[in-house]
Amino acid sequence: MKLSLVIMAAGLGSRYGGNKQVDSIGPHGEILMEYSIHDALRAGFGKVVFIIKPEMREMVEGRCGYLRRRTALDGTPVEVEYAFQDFSSIPAFYSIPQGRTRPFGTVHALLCAAETVREPCCVINADDFYGFDAYRQMAQALHRLPAEGHAAMVGYLLKNTASLHGTVTRGLCAGREGFLTSVQETRNIQLYSDGTLRDLGTGRSLDPDSVVSMNFWGFMPSVFSVLRRDFEEFLRAAGDAPGAERLLPEMVDEQIRRGLLKVSLLSSAGQWFGMTYREDRTAVAQALRRLHESGEYPERLRG
């Protein structure tokens, strides 16, 4: 059974101060997406779908076009497809607020890939590093998931996903007996130099060992009908709010509460890191170099 890696890469990266999805961060100019693709292919994925803005296609093809010369573990050529997140996919009943340029969030992003994803898929952020173990676990889970009403998520520890350089948004997770019971999207989480974490919105302290969602989801193709209903409900409620977004953790949490979705909660033994702020770049570059030097990755990913 073919598995797809779906990469959400249309975000603006405003806090980072540039297009971090294509920032050359590896020792030989690799971008973070290339590590995700490399790990997914060696875990058994055979297709890559890029969700991008239309004007990004030439740039992404220039960086990742070599994938069309790669083969999957089963010996078949790696498939590459593109989906475009823009306003053309917004339902006709909804009028775009004047002056809005931002996308409508990760539910809308994944929904834009409905015509290109016809198999079980792993959905990730373009600007995060998740580690090989996460893809290995997700590939195994996707082969076991029933076709309807089930999904999977790899979680990480909050203390390993925050930044000293500013606040982050994370989905705080609760689980029971190996399944996700809730995911609460929490904004303005600040890490301090002594290791403490605080939700600046409420002032409460947060457990550093809390499990959080980093948008590492496993879905069956049946999720697209769920996404469509959820997104239309969101738009009807959002009205003309200029910055309204619908996020995957919010959708998943609502489906769980309604009893319509059962989500296997997986925990990765690997490390996560990402670049929310430009100040995070040096630490990420150093961590990647160490992984190459230890033999976790070949000298050049594109070799």
N, C-alpha and C positions, 0 to 999 in steps of 0.2 A: 504494500500500500504506500503510495507516494505521500510525503508530508511536505507542507509548505512553510517556509519562514517568511512572515509578513513584517516588513520594517516600516514603522511610521516615521517618516523623515520630512514631513511638510512643515514642522514647527518653525517658528521664527527665531527662537533662541535669543530673545530680547535681553534677558538678564546676563547672558554670556557676552553680549556685545558684538555678535557676529554670527555667521553661519557655522555653528560648531559641528553640524553633521558632516562637513567636509573639511574640517581642520586636520591637517597632517600632524598626527600626534605620536605615531609609532616611530621606532628608530630608523626606518627606511621610508618614512612618509606615509605610513598606513593611517587610514581613518578608522574610527571606532567601529563603524559598520562592518569593516573587513574582518575584524576579529569575531564578530557575531556570525558572519557568514562562514568563516573558516570552521568555527566550533560546530555550527549547525550541520554543515556538510559531513564532518567526521562523526557526528552523532546519528547520521542516517537520513537527513533531510535531502530532498532532491529538487526543490523548486524555491526560488526567491522572488518575492513580490515587493517592489518598492512603492510605497505610497508617498508621493511627492507633489509639489506644486508644478504645474505644467512647464514653467520656465526653468526648472531644475533638471529636466531630463538629459540634456546634452552634457551637463556637468557630471551627473551620476554615471552616465554611460562611459564618460571619459575615465572615471575612477574605477569603475567596477565592470567594464566591458569584457575583461578577461574571463569572467565567469562563464561565458558562452563556450569557452574552450575546456571547461572543467567537466569531469564526470562525477556522478554520485557514487555512493558505496555499491549500489547494485549494477554499476557499469553503464548506466544510461546517461546521456548528456544532462547537465544541470539546466533546468528551465528558468528563464528570467522573464518577468512580466512587470509592467508598470500600471499603477492606478493613480489618478490625479485627484487631489483634494482641492476643489474649488467650489464656487457658488453654483455651478451648473447642475450639481446633484441635489440642490436644495428643493424640497417639494414645492409644487406650484402654488399651494395655498399660502405660503409664507413669503412675506416681503422683507428683503434684506434691509436692516436699518441704515439710514443714510450715513455715509462715512465709514461704515464698518469694513475693515480689511482683514481682521483676524479670522482664522478658521474657527469652526464651531466645536472643536474638541476632538478627543480620541474616539468617541462613538461614531461621530461623523467620518473621521479618518478611515476607520475600519469598514464602515458601510460603503465607502467609495471603492473598496476592493471587491465588492460582491460579485462582479462579473468575471473576476480573474482568479478567485479562490474557490476551487471546487473539491477540495480535499481537506482533511484535518490540518490545522495550522497552529503554529506558534506565533504569537503577536508580540512584538517588542518595540522599544524606543530605539531610534537610530543612534542616540548620543549616550548610551549606557553600555558598560562592559559587564556581562553577566557570568562569564566563566563556563568552561566546557561542561562541568557537572550538571549545570542547569539544563542544557540542551539534551544531555544524555537522559536525564530523568523525564524531561518533557516528551521526548520521542517515545520512551517506554509507555508513558501515560496515554499518549494519543493513540497508540495501537490498542489500548484496552478500553477506551471510553466508548460507551453506548452512543448511538447516533443522535439521540434526542435528550435534551434536558440535563446534559452533563458537560462539565468543563474542568480545567485544571489551572493551578497557579503555582509558580515558584516564589516563595517568600524569602526575604532577607531580614537581618537584624537592623533595627533603626539606627543603632550607634555606628553601623558601618556604611550608612547611606546619607548622612547629614553633612553639612559643610560649615566650616568655621568662618566662611567669607560672606554669609548671608543666610536668609531663611530658605527653606525648601517646603514643598508640598509632598506629603506621603499618605498612602492609604494604610491606616492602622488596622490590623487584622485581628480577628478573634477566630478561634477554631475549636473543634471538638471531634475526637475520634478520627482524625485524619481528614476532616472536611472543614472548609471555610464556613463560618457562621455569620460573619459580618465583615465589612470593610468600610471604614469611615475615612473619607477623604479629608485630610487635615492640612490646612495651609499655615504658613508662618511658623514652621518648626525651626528653632535655632539651637545649634550645637555650640557649647562653650568650651574653652580650653581645658577645663577640669573634667570634661567628659559628661557633664550634665546636659540635659535637653529640656527645652520648655516650649510649650505651645503659646506663642506670644498673643494669640487671639483671645485665649481664656486665662492665661497666666499660670496654667497648671504645669507641673513637672511631668515628664514622660519617662517611662521605663526604657532604658537604653537597649534592653533585650527584647523589646516588643518586636513582633513580626510585622513587616510592612510589605505592601505591594509595590513593586517597581515596574509595573506594566509588563510582566512576563506571563502571558496568558496562553492557555491551550484551548482551542475551540473546535467544534465540529462545524461542517458547512451549514447546518441548521441554525446556527447563531444569527445568520443574516436576516432572517424573518423577525427574530427577536429585536435585533438592532433597529430595524426599520420602524417597528411599532414604537419602540422606546424613544427614538429620535423624533418621530412625529409628535408624540405626547409632549416631549421636552419643548419643541418649537411652539406648540400651542400655548404652553404655560409661560414661555419666556417672553412672548410678545416682542416689543421693540427694544428690549434691554441690549445696549450696545456691546457689552462684553460677555454675554451669556455663553457658556460652554457646557457640553454634556461629556462627562469623563467615563471611561470604561469602569473604574472601580465603583462609581455611583450606579451605573446600570447593573453591574453584577450584584451589588448589595441589594438593590430593589428586587431583582429576580429571585435572590435567595429568600428574602423576607416574604415574597409572595408564594414561596414553595414551588417555583417554576424551574429552578436551576440548582444542581448539586455540584459543588466545586471541590475537587480533590486538592488538598493543601500540601504542597511539596516544599521541602526545605533544602536549599542547596548547600553543599559543603564547600563550594568555591567562594571566590570573593567577587564583590560588586564594586565598581567605581564609575564615576561619571563626572561630567563637567557642567555643573549648573552655572558657575561663575568663572570668569577668565582666570581668577587667582587659583582655581583648582587645577589648571592645566599642567603646571610643573610636577605636581605629585602624581598625576595620571601618567605623564610621560615617563617618569622614573619607574613607576610600577610596571608599565609595559616593557621597558627595557630589561628589568629584572626577570620577567617571565620569558623573554627571548633568551636571555643568558642562561637560565636554568634548564632550557630545553623544552619548556611547555609549548613554545611556538618555534617554527623553523626560522632561520635567519631572515628570510623574506617571505611574507605571506603570498606574494604574487608570483613566486618562483615556480 
